[in-house]
Amino acid sequence: MRYNAPVEQRQGDIRRLAKPADYIFLLRPMILIPVWTFFLLGARHGAKLSGTPIDTIRLLAGLASFTALLGAIYIINQIADRDVDLAGNKLFLLSRGIIPVRAARIEAAALVGLSCALALALRNALFWAILAGSLALGAAYSIEPARLKRRPVLDVLANAAGNGILNTLAGWVSAGAPLAGCAILIPYPIAVASVHLITTLADCEADSKMGLKTSGVALGVSRGIFVSTALMAAAVVAAYLLGNNPALIASILSLPFFLIPARLVTRPERNEDALIPAKAATLIFSVTAGFLFPLYIPYLAAVILITRLYYSRRFGIEYPSFRGA
């Protein structure tokens, strides 16, 4: 999400007092969508393979707990990336001082506490281990000295592990399923790696200027496009071999979007059209989860609508959009 308002308006925004809704959207609901999607896909696979009926209350408790934790992680990431976001003219709630850093840290700590409180309902040691692993990985991704975000290959692997493995396993465990058979989830981290790599290509110019050597910066546009496309193709193959039909359908439908001409990411500035493959894949996997959990689709529609209204009325910008960041 880029902020394209005139300089005078931006400076006015800095002086605005934070509103309650700002603290909600600091969690970045739009990038929580993949969290919910892969959580639900993991839950469905676990329930199906184990023959365990899904306990809705238990599932929602697990989902809320994991959402709160990831919200805290996303806040930590924004705190660490304030200078990069300011240079890239995006994610301005923290980078432009609308929400104080101290308040953001308090919110992140409160969310971690809420996540732990909700996890008590599951009474499952493995779920606690997944939460701990997710928090540790999220911190290592954003905070020095580890800061995996600036380390090629490790940045992609960290996202694949967090959003593709720990995320789906959290859903699997929340469904009350034993771990036996969880290898069927393998296509998801491969798909997540593909999507994350393409997003680093969209930001590689700004990241390079700020000294962040992401996988996108290290590979460059042409090789990055090839690798991200190959990863989504690998997700198709893995889904087919493992008999994971939801992942197979979603990966096949997503793959053509990774064949978008390279001209979309070869301009010198940050080109938001480069994010189309990532957005398309996110939508396709989310709709796939919606077929398994029908109430998920109207929920997503509500989240997107409310988010658009918030950014339109609060800052006068159009977000989310298919072409925008």
DRENZA-988288 format. One record per residue: residue in three letters; x, y, z of N, C-alpha, C, CB in turn. Coordinates in steps of 0.02 Angstrom, whole numbers, plus 32768, in hexadecimal, padded with zeros to 4 digits. Atoms other than C-alpha are relative to their C-alpha. Glycine has a CB too. Layout:
residues N
ALAXYZXYZXYZXYZ
...
This chain:
residues 325
MET802A7FC58000800080008000802C803E80007FD18000803C
ARG7FD97FC38004804F80A27FC77FD3803B800F802080077FBB
TYR80257FC47FED801C814E8001801280367FCE800F8015804A
ASN7FF07FD38037800F81C47F6D7FE38046800A7FE67FE37FC1
ALA801B7FBD7FF47FC3825F7FC0803780347FFC7FDE80038046
PRO7FCE7FCB8002801A83087FAD8026800480427FDF80437FF1
VAL7FD67FFB7FC580A6833080267FDC80248038804180257FF0
GLU80237FDA7FCD803A83B080817FCE7FD480257FDE803C7FE2
GLN8031802B7FDF7FB3833080A180227FCC802B7FD47FDE7FCB
ARG7FDC80327FD8803282B080DD8015801E8043803D7FE67FDA
GLN7FEB7FE07FC28077832B815B7FC5800B802F802380427FF0
GLY803C7FF87FD77FC6834D81967FED7FBF80217FC7801A7FD7
ASP801180427FE57FAB829381AE802C7FF0803C80077FCA7FCB
ILE7FD2800E7FC98045828A821F7FE780208041804780197FEF
ARG80177FDC7FC57FF6830882947FBD7FE7801A7FFB804A7FF1
ARG8040801A7FE87F5282AA82A0800A7FD3803C7FDD7FDA7FC8
LEU7FFF80307FC97F31825183427FE87FBD7FE77FD48019803B
ALA8016804380147F208196832F7FB97FF4801780307FCA801D
LYS804580127FF07E6E8157832C7FFD7FB680117FD080117FC5
PRO800480477FED7E3380B0837480067FD17FC57FBE7FF38023
ALA7FFD802C803A7E1E806782C680487FF87FE77FD4801B7FC8
ASP7FBA800480167ED6808D82A180237FC5802180258041800F
TYR7FDF80367FDC7F0B801083257FE87FBB7FE77FF28006804B
ILE8019803F801E7E9D7F8A82D480247FF37FBE7FB480037FF6
PHE7FE2800A80427EE47FA88227804C7FFE80027FE980377FD2
LEU7FB8800A7FF87F957FAC826B80117FB57FFC8017801D8044
LEU7FF7804880057F7E7EEE826F80037FE97FB87FC97FDB8025
ARG7FFF801080487F727EF481B07FD27FC67FEE80467FF07FEA
PRO80308035800F7ED27E91819480087FDF7FBC7FBA801A8006
MET7FFA801D80437EF67E7A80DB80357FCA7FFC800E80367FCE
ILE7FCE803580037F937E1680FB7FF27FCA80368047801D8009
LEU801880367FD57F3A7DB681847FD57FCE7FD97FD8801C803B
ILE802A802E80287ECD7D6B80FB80247FBF7FEF7FEB80237FBF
PRO7FDE8040800B7F537CEC80C880087FD780408045800C7FE2
VAL7FFB80237FC07F677CC281817FC07FD8800C800C8032803B
TRP804080227FF77EAE7C98818F7FF67FC97FCD7FC680337FFC
THR800A803080367EAD7C3F80E880257FBF800C8016801E7FBD
PHE7FD8803D7FF77F3B7BC6810B7FF17FDE8043804B80117FFB
PHE8017801E7FC27F017BAC81BD7FC37FD37FF37FEE80388034
LEU803D8026800E7E577B73817E800E7FC47FD37FCB802D7FDF
LEU7FEE8038802B7EA37B0780F580217FC9802A802F80167FC7
GLY7FE080317FD47F107AB281787FCD7FDD802C80348021802C
ALA8035801E7FD67E787A9681E77FD77FCE7FD87FD28036801C
ARG8028802D80297E157A47815980257FC07FF07FEB80227FC0
HIS7FD9803C800F7EA179D1812980067FD4803E804680137FE6
GLY7FF980277FC37EBD799D81DD7FC17FDB80138015802D8039
ALA803F801F7FEE7E06797C81FD7FEE7FC87FD07FC880348000
LYS8011803380317DF1791B815B802A7FC180078008801D7FBA
LEU7FD4803B7FFD7E8878AB816E7FF87FDA8042804980167FF9
SER800780227FC07E69788682267FB97FE8800D8015802F8038
GLY804680127FF57DAE787482157FE38021803D7FF97FB68005
THR80177FDC7FC47D9B78EE82A57FD180387FEE803C801B8027
PRO802C7FC7800F7D037960829F801B8040801E7FB87FF2801B
ILE7FE67FC17FE97D317A1682AF7FD4801E8036800880317FC5
ASP80227FDD7FCB7D027A6883528005804B7FF1801F7FEF8047
THR7FFF7FBB80187CD07B178319801D803080347FBA80167FEE
ILE7FE87FD47FCB7CF27B6B83C1804C7FF980077FDD7FF18043
ARG7FB8800D7FFB7D9D7B1A83CE8026801E7FC4800F7FB48006
LEU7FE17FE6803D7DC67B48831A8004804C80027FD97FE97FC3
LEU80017FB77FFE7D937BFE83328030801B80367FBA8019800D
ALA7FD07FEB7FCC7DF87C0983D480477FFD7FE67FF87FD4803F
GLY7FBE8007801D7E917BC98379800E80357FCC80087FBB7FE1
LEU7FF97FCD80347E747C3F82E7800A8045801E7FC47FFF7FD1
ALA7FF97FBF7FDF7E5D7CD583598044800780237FC8800B8033
SER7FBF7FFF7FDE7EF87CA883BD8039800B7FCE800C7FBF8026
PHE7FCB7FF980327F637C9683217FFD80447FDE7FFA7FC77FCD
THR80087FBD801E7F1B7D3682D7801F8035802D7FB6800F7FF4
ALA7FE47FCF7FD27F487D998373804C7FFD80007FE67FF38048
LEU7FB7800680007FF97D548371801E801D7FC080157FB78007
LEU7FE57FE6803F80147D7A82B97FF6804B7FFB7FDE7FDE7FC4
GLY80097FB87FFD7FCB7E2782D38038802180257FBD80128020
ALA7FC77FE67FD980507E45835780417FFD7FD780097FD88041
ILE7FC58008802980D67E0482E1800280357FC980037FBA7FE1
TYR80027FCD8034809D7E7A8257800E8045801B7FBC7FFE7FDD
ILE7FEF7FC07FE180A67F0C82CF804B8005800D7FD880098042
ILE7FB780027FF581577ED983018025800E7FBF80157FBC801D
ASN7FE17FF6804281847ED382487FFC80497FEB7FDF7FD47FCC
GLN80077FB9801481407F83822A802B802E802C7FB680148005
ILE7FD47FD87FD4819D7FC782C180487FFD7FE67FFC7FE7804A
ALA7FBB8009801982407F7F827D800B801F7FBC80117FB67FFD
ASP7FFA7FE98045821B7FBA81CC7FEB80487FF67FD67FD47FD3
ARG80197FBB800681EA806E81F2802580297FCC800480238044
ASP7FD87FD8802F827980BB81907FF67FE87FB880497FFE8013
VAL8009801C80428264804580FD7FBB80137FE480087FB38001
ASP80447FF0801681A8806480F67FFA804B7FF07FCE7FED8036
LEU80017FB9800E81C4812080FE8020800F7FBD802380278038
ALA7FDE7FF68040823E8118806D7FD67FE57FC680447FDE8001
GLY802A801E803481C780A9800C7FBA801E7FFC7FFA7FB7800B
ASN80407FDD80018133811B80327FC57FD080097FF880287FBF
LYS803580317FF580C78090807A7FFA7FF1804B800D7FBF7FD8
LEU800C80157FBB807F804B811D800F80398031802B7FC38011
PHE7FED7FC17FE0807B80F981667FE5800A80467FE980377FD6
LEU801A7FF67FBC801F80DF820B8038800780327FD37FC58013
LEU7FC57FFA7FD480C680C482618036802B7FE1801C7FBC8011
SER7FC87FDE801F8141810881E37FF6804C7FFF800B7FE77FB9
ARG800E7FB8800080EB81B281DF7FE7801980447FCC800F7FCA
GLY800B7FE87FBC80CD81BA82997FB880088015802280408008
ILE80477FFA7FEC801081AC829D7FF47FD880407FD27FE67FC7
ILE800180287FC380208121831E80468001801F7FE87FB77FF3
PRO7FBE7FFF7FE080AF8137839C801D7FBA80067FFC80218046
VAL7FDE80417FFC812F80AB83A17FF27FDF8044804C80087FF6
ARG800C801C7FBE81158095845C7FBA7FE18004800880378036
ALA8044801B8000805A807C84437FFC7FC07FD77FCE80347FE4
ALA7FFF803C802A807C7FFD83B980207FC680268027800E7FC0
ARG7FE080367FD980F07F9B842C7FD17FE68035804180198021
ILE803180157FCD806B7F9884B47FCA7FD57FDF7FE0803D8023
GLU8033802780237FEB7F5B8436801A7FBB7FEE7FE980257FC1
ALA7FE380418012805F7ED183F980047FD3803D8046800A7FE1
ALA7FFB80287FC3807E7E9784AC7FBB7FE88017802280288038
ALA804480137FED7FC37E9884D17FE57FC97FD37FD2803D7FFD
LEU80178033802E7FA17E31843680207FBC800F800F80147FB8
VAL7FE080407FED80217DAE846A7FDE7FE3803E804C800B800E
GLY802480177FC57FCC7DA585147FBB7FE57FEF7FF980388033
LEU8042801880157F217D9484C180067FBC7FDD7FDF80337FD2
SER7FF5803F80247F647D0A8450800A7FC78032803D80057FD2
CYS7FF480347FCE7FA27CA884E77FC07FF08027803780178031
ALA803E800C7FDB7EFD7CBF85447FCF7FD67FD77FE080438013
LEU802E8026802B7E997C7F84AF80197FB97FF67FF980237FBC
ALA7FE38043800A7F117BEC84997FF07FD18039804C80057FF8
LEU8011802B7FC77EE07BAD85457FC37FD47FF17FF2802B803E
ALA803D802580107E3A7B7584FB80107FBF7FDA7FD1802A7FD7
LEU7FEF803C80277E947AF6848C801E7FC9802A802F80137FC8
ARG7FE180327FD47EF27AA08519802C7FD07FD87FCB7FD88027
ASN7FD78029802D7F727A63849B8047801B80007FE380007FB8
ALA7FBA7FEB7FFB802E7A6A84B8801E800F7FBC80297FCB8024
LEU7FE57FF5804380527A5E83FE7FEC80447FE57FE97FC87FD1
PHE80167FBE80167FEA7AF983DB802B803680217FB6800A8010
TRP7FD57FD07FDD804F7B57845F804680017FE080067FEE804B
ALA7FBF8003802080EF7B1B840B7FFF80257FBD80167FB77FF5
ILE80077FDD804180AF7B5C83637FFE804C800B7FC07FE97FDC
LEU80027FB97FF180877C0583B18047801A80117FD1800E803B
ALA7FBC7FEB7FED81357C0F83FF802E80027FC3801C7FD08035
GLY7FD68001803C81887BDD835C7FEF80397FD17FF77FBE7FDC
SER80157FC9802C81227C5D82FB80198043801A7FB480017FFA
LEU7FE97FC17FE3814E7CE98374804C80077FF87FEC8004804A
ALA7FB77FFE800782077CBC83718014800E7FB8801F7FBF8019
LEU7FF07FF7804782097CB282B37FEF80467FEA7FDB7FCC7FD5
GLY80147FBC801281AA7D5682A28031803380197FBB800F801A
ALA7FCF7FD27FE482247DAE831580427FFC7FDA800C7FF2804B
ALA7FC18009802482BA7D6482BB7FFC801E7FB980137FB67FFC
TYR80097FE4804382727D9D82158009804C7FFF7FBB7FEE7FE5
SER80027FB7800082657E53824A8038802280277FC08017801C
ILE7FD57FDF7FD082E07E7682D6804A7FEC7FF87FE97FF18047
GLU7FB8800E7FFF839E7E8682D580127FDA803F802980427FFA
PRO7FD18008803784147E2E82DE7FEA7FCD7FCB80417FEC801B
ALA80148033803183B87DA082877FE480217FC17FCB7FD0801F
ARG80227FDC803683457E0C821980027FD97FBE802180437FF5
LEU8000802B803A83237D82819D7FE480227FC17FD77FC2800E
LYS801D7FDC803982C57DFD8130803680197FD07FD7803B8018
ARG7FCB7FE5802A836C7E4080F080327FCA7FEA802580378025
ARG7FD38037801283B97D9580D07FE27FD67FC880107FD4803E
PRO801B80268039839D7D4880237FF77FB68010802D80087FC4
VAL801580457FF6834D7C9C80227FE07FF78044803D7FD17FF9
LEU801C80087FBD83337CA280DE7FBE80278008803280178035
ASP803E7FDA7FFB82AD7D2780C87FC57FD97FE3800780437FDC
VAL80358028801F824A7CB680547FF27FC2802A80157FEB7FB8
LEU8009803C7FD782677C1C80C07FDA8010804080447FE08011
ALA80227FEC7FC3822D7C7B815B7FB580097FF4801E8041801C
ASN80477FF88011818A7CAB81067FDF7FBE7FF17FF880307FC5
ALA801C8042800F81707BFC80C47FF47FD8803F802F7FD97FD1
ALA800780257FC1818C7BB481727FC8801E802A804180028027
GLY80317FE17FD581207C3381CB7FB97FFC7FE580118047800B
ASN80437FFD801D808D7C4781547FEB7FC07FDD7FFD80387FD0
GLY8012803E802480967B9F80FD80027FC2802B802D7FF77FC7
ILE7FF9803C7FD580CA7B2481867FDF800B8044804A7FED800A
LEU801C7FF47FBD80A77B6B82337FB780147FFD802980368025
ASN80447FE9800880097BBE81F67FCF7FC67FF47FFB80327FC6
THR802C803880107FBC7B2281A97FFF7FCD803980177FDE7FBF
LEU7FFF802E7FC77FF67AB8823C7FD6801A803A80487FF58018
ALA802A7FE37FCC7F9F7B3182B37FB77FEE7FF38009804D8003
GLY8044801480117EFD7B1082557FF57FB6800A7FF180137FB9
TRP800380497FF97F1F7A5582517FF67FED804980417FDF7FE4
VAL800480107FB97F397A4E830D7FC0801B801F803D801E8026
SER803E7FE37FE67EA57AC183307FC37FD57FEE7FF680467FE5
ALA8036802D80147E387A4382D480007FC1802A80067FEF7FB7
GLY7FFE803B7FD57E6C79C28355801F7FC37FE07FBD7FEF8018
ALA7FE3803980257ECD795682D980467FF080188000800F7FB5
PRO7FBA80127FF27F6B78F38301802B80127FC480067FB48011
LEU7FD37FE980358005791E829B80077FCE7FC68043800F801C
ALA7FF9803280348001787B82387FDE80177FC07FE47FBC8017
GLY801C7FEF80417FE878A181808008804A7FED7FB97FEF8000
CYS7FFC7FB8800D8016795A818A802E80117FC580198024803E
ALA7FD77FF3803C808F794580F77FD680197FC680257FC07FEC
ILE802C7FE880367FF8796B808A8000804C7FFB7FB97FE7800B
LEU7FFD7FB77FFF80147A2180BA803B801D7FDA800180188047
ILE7FC27FE9801F80BB7A2C805E7FF680317FC680267FC47FE6
PRO80087FCE803680767A887FC47FF7804780187FC57FED7FD5
TYR800F7FBC7FE980437B1D802E803F802A800D7FD77FFC803F
PRO7FC37FD77FF980F17B5780678022800F7FBE80317FDF802F
ILE7FE27FF38041812D7B457FB47FDB80397FDD7FFF7FC07FD3
ALA80287FCA801E809E7BB47F77800E804280237FB57FEF8003
VAL7FF27FC37FDA80C07C3180028044801C7FEC7FFE7FF2804C
ALA7FBE7FE9801581787C397FD17FFD80237FBC80317FC47FFC
SER80087FE2804281457C5E7F1E7FE2804680057FD47FD47FD4
VAL80227FC07FF980D07CEA7F52802E803380227FBF7FF88028
HIS7FD57FD07FDD814B7D387FCC803880197FD3801D7FE1803F
LEU7FC97FEC802C81D87D397F4C7FE880357FCF801C7FC47FDB
ILE80187FCF8031816D7D977ECE7FF4804380217FC07FE77FDE
THR80097FBF7FDE81457E1B7F5180428023800C7FDB7FF68043
THR7FBF7FE17FF781FE7E377F708019801F7FBF80347FCE801A
LEU7FEE7FE2804082137E597EB67FDF80437FF77FED7FD17FC6
ALA80237FC0800681917EE27EBF8021803780287FB87FF88016
ASP7FE17FCF7FD381F47F387F49804C80047FFA7FEE7FF08047
CYS7FB78008800082A57F107F12802580427FF780147FD07FC9
GLU7FDE7FC1800982D17FC17EDA8006802780417FDC802B7FCB
ALA7FFF7FDC7FC0829E80137F7E80297FDB80347FB7800A801B
ASP7FDA80277FCF82E87F857FE5804B80077FF47FEC7FB67FFD
SER7FB97FFA8010838E7F937F89801B80448017800A7FF77FB5
LYS7FEA7FBD7FEC8397804F7FAB80098004804C7FCD80347FE9
MET7FFC7FFE7FB7837B802E806580317FCC801C7FBB7FF4801D
GLY7FCF80307FEA84007FA6806B7FE47FBD80148026801D8039
LEU801E80417FF183887F14807B800C7FD17FC57FB38007800E
LYS7FF28030803583CB7E8380147FD07FC5800680497FE98002
THR803280358000832C7E1D8003800F7FCF7FC77FB9801D7FF9
SER7FF880308038831B7D877F907FF280217FBD7FD17FC4800A
GLY800E7FDC803D82CF7DFB7F0F803B802A7FE97FC4802D8009
VAL7FC57FD8801183667E6E7F1580387FD27FE88017802A803E
ALA7FC9802E801183E07DDB7F0F7FF67FDF7FBC80077FCB8036
LEU800D8023803E838C7D827E7E7FF9802E7FC57FC27FD68007
GLY80107FD5803983597E167E167FBD7FEC7FE280377FFD7FCB
VAL80448009801982B87E247DB47FF87FC07FD77FED803C7FD5
SER800A8038802E82D07DA27D2B80057FBD8024803380027FC8
ARG7FF880407FDC83137D167D997FCC7FF8803780467FFC801F
GLY803380047FCD82997D427E237FBD7FE97FE57FF780438021
ILE803F8015802082047D317DAE80037FB57FEF7FF380297FBF
PHE7FF88047801282487C897D717FF97FD4803E80437FF47FDE
VAL8001802A7FC382637C467E227FBA7FFF801F803380198033
SER80437FFE7FE281B97C807E637FCF7FD77FD87FE880488007
THR802C8029802C81627C327DCD800F7FB68009800980147FB6
ALA7FED80467FF681C47B917DE47FE77FE68043804D7FF87FFC
LEU801980157FBF81937B8C7E9C7FB57FF17FFE800F80358034
MET8047800E800580DA7B9B7E737FF37FC17FD77FDB803B7FE0
ALA8006803E802680F07B127DF080117FC4802C802F80017FC2
ALA7FEE80367FD281457AA87E767FC77FF28031803F80138027
ALA8039800A7FD480AE7AC47EE67FCA7FD77FDD7FE380448015
VAL80308028802880407A7E7E5A80157FB680027FFC801A7FB7
VAL7FE78045800280AE79E37E4D7FF97FDF8044804A7FFF7FE9
ALA8005801D7FBD80B679C87F097FB87FF18013801F80318033
ALA8046800B7FF07FFA79DB7F1A7FE57FC27FDB7FD6803E7FED
TYR8016803A80277FDE795C7E90801B7FBF801E801780077FB7
LEU7FE1803D7FE6805878DD7ED97FE37FED8044804B800A8006
LEU8019800D7FBD800F78EE7F887FB47FF8800280158038802F
GLY8048800680017F5A78EB7F517FDC803880257FEB7FBF801D
ASN801E7FC67FDE7F3879987F997FD980287FCC8038802E8021
ASN80287FE280357EA979CE7F287FF5804C80097FBD7FDE7FFE
PRO80077FB77FFA7E897A7C7F73803F80257FEB7FEE80138048
ALA7FC17FDF80137F417AAA7F61800D7FF97FB5803A7FE38027
LEU7FF5800C80487F467A5D7EB27FD880327FD77FED7FB87FED
ILE802B7FD280267EB37AC37E738017804880077FB77FFA8018
ALA7FEB7FBA7FF47EED7B657EC48043800F7FDF8005800D804B
SER7FBE7FF5801E7FA07B517E877FFC80047FB480317FC98015
ILE80087FFF80497F6C7B2A7DD57FE180417FE97FD57FC47FE9
LEU80217FC180127EF97BC17DD0802D803C800C7FBF80088026
SER7FD37FC97FF07F7F7C307E1C803A80057FCF801A7FFA8046
LEU7FC380028028800D7BFB7DA9800080307FC5800B7FBA7FE7
PRO7FFD7FD3803A7FDA7C5E7D0D8010804980137FBF7FFE7FDB
PHE7FF37FBB7FEB7FE37D017D70804A800D800A7FD980118040
PHE7FB77FF87FF8809D7CE17D8D802380047FBD801C7FC6802A
LEU7FE47FFA804380B67CE57CD27FF580457FE37FE27FCB7FD2
ILE80097FBB8016808C7D9E7CC98042801A7FE47FE7802D803A
PRO7FC27FE98020810B7DF37C55802E802680307FF0802D7FC5
ALA7FCE7FE37FD381AB7E2D7CA97FFF804C7FFF80457FE87FED
ARG80027FB78003818A7EE07C727FDE801F803C7FDC80177FC0
LEU80247FE57FC7811A7EF17D0A802F800F803B7FCB7FCF8016
VAL7FD27FF47FC881B17EEE7D7E804580187FE980077FC18028
THR7FBF7FEA8018823C7F367D128007804C8001800C7FE77FBB
ARG7FFA7FB87FFB82177FEE7D2C80298013803D7FBA80228004
PRO7FD27FEF7FC9828F804B7DA07FDC800B80428027803E7FEF
GLU80237FF47FC1820A807B7E207FDC7FC180177FCE803B7FF8
ARG802780387FE681A680077E8E7FC07FFA7FD87FF08009804C
ASN80398009802D81247FC07E177FCC7FD4802280167FE27FBC
GLU803280247FDA80857F8C7E707FE07FC87FD87FCB802F8019
ASP801C80358029804A7F247DDB80257FBD800B800380137FB7
ALA7FDA803D7FF480D27EA87E0A7FE07FD58037804880118014
LEU802180257FCA80667E777E9F7FC27FDA7FE87FED80308037
ILE803C802280197FD97E377E2F80047FB5800A7FF580107FB7
PRO7FFD80497FF480187D817E347FF57FEE804980437FE57FEA
ALA8008800E7FB880227D877EF37FB8800A8015802E802D802A
LYS80457FF27FED7F767DD47F047FD17FCC7FE27FEB80467FE9
ALA802A803280207F2A7D5B7E8780057FBD802580147FF77FB7
ALA7FF8803F7FDC7F747CC47EE17FDF80028044804B7FF08008
THR80217FFA7FBE7F397D047F8A7FB57FFA7FF9801180448020
LEU80498004800C7E897D1B7F457FEB7FB97FEF7FEC80307FC8
ILE8012804480167E877C707EF380037FCE8039802E7FE97FC7
PHE7FFC802D7FC67EC37C137F8D7FCA800F8033804680058020
SER80337FED7FD07E497C757FF97FBB7FE97FEA7FFF804C800A
VAL80408018801A7DB57C4C7F887FFD7FB480077FF680157FB6
THR7FFE80497FF77DED7B967F8D7FEE7FED804880467FE47FEF
ALA8012800C7FBA7DE67B9C804C7FB68010800B802C802A802E
GLY80467FEE7FF97D3C7BF0803A7FD07FCA7FE97FF2803E7FDA
PHE802A803980157CF77B597FDE7FFC7FCC8037801B7FE17FC0
LEU800080317FC97D287AEF80747FDE801C803E80487FEC8011
PHE80217FDD7FC87CE97B6F80F37FD780397FE28035801B8035
PRO80277FCE80267C5B7BCD809B7FF8804380227FBC7FE47FF4
LEU80087FC07FDF7C4A7C548120803F802C7FFA7FEF7FF68049
TYR7FC17FDB80067CFE7C8680FF7FFD80357FC8803A7FD07FF3
ILE80037FD180387CD47CDB80597FDD804080137FDD7FDF7FC4
PRO801E7FC07FEB7C577D5A809E8028802480357FB97FF4801A
TYR7FD57FE17FCF7CCD7D77812F803880277FDE801E7FCB8030
LEU7FCB7FDE80257D5A7DA280B67FE5803D7FDC80207FD07FCE
ALA801E7FC780237CE67E1180527FF6803A80307FBD7FEC7FDF
ALA800B7FCC7FCE7CBB7E7080F18042802180147FDD7FE3803E
VAL7FBF7FE57FED7D727E848121801A802F7FCA80337FC7800C
ILE7FE77FD780377D9F7EC780757FD880417FFB7FFB7FD97FBD
LEU802B7FC580047D097F3F80728010803180387FB77FEC8003
ILE7FF27FD47FC67D2C7F838121804580207FF87FFC7FD88042
THR7FBC7FE5800A7DE57F9880F67FFF80387FCC80307FC97FEA
ARG80057FCB80337DBA7FFB80597FE0803F801C7FD87FE67FC3
LEU80227FC77FE17D43806980BB802F8026802F7FC17FEA8025
TYR7FD27FE17FD07DC5808881428033802B7FDC80247FCA8029
TYR7FCB7FDA80217E5080BE80CC7FE480397FD5802A7FD17FD4
SER801F7FCA80277DDA812380607FED803B802C7FC27FE67FDB
ARG80177FCA7FD57D90818680EF8037801C802D7FC77FE7802B
ARG7FCB7FE97FD37E2B8190815B803680267FDB801F7FC48025
PHE7FC77FE380227EAD81BA80D87FF280137FB780397FCF8001
GLY80107FEE80447E5281D0803380247FD97FCB800D80487FF6
ILE7FDE802A80317EA881407FDB7FD97FC17FF380487FEF8018
GLU8022803D80147E6B80A57F82802A7FC380127FF080007FB4
TYR7FDC803B7FEA7EA5800B7FDD7FD07FD28026803E8013802E
PRO7FD7802280317E9E7F7A7FC27FE680087FBA80057FB68011
SER8014800280467E9B7F747F0680297FCA7FDF800A80467FDC
PHE7FDD803880207ECF7EEC7E8E804380187FE37FD57FE27FC8
ARG7FC27FE7801F7F537F5B7E3C802C802480317FEF802E7FC6
GLY7FD87FDB7FCF7F8A7FBF7ED480247FD1802F7FD5802F8026
ALA7FDA80297FD17FFF7F847F5C7FD77FEE803B803E80258017
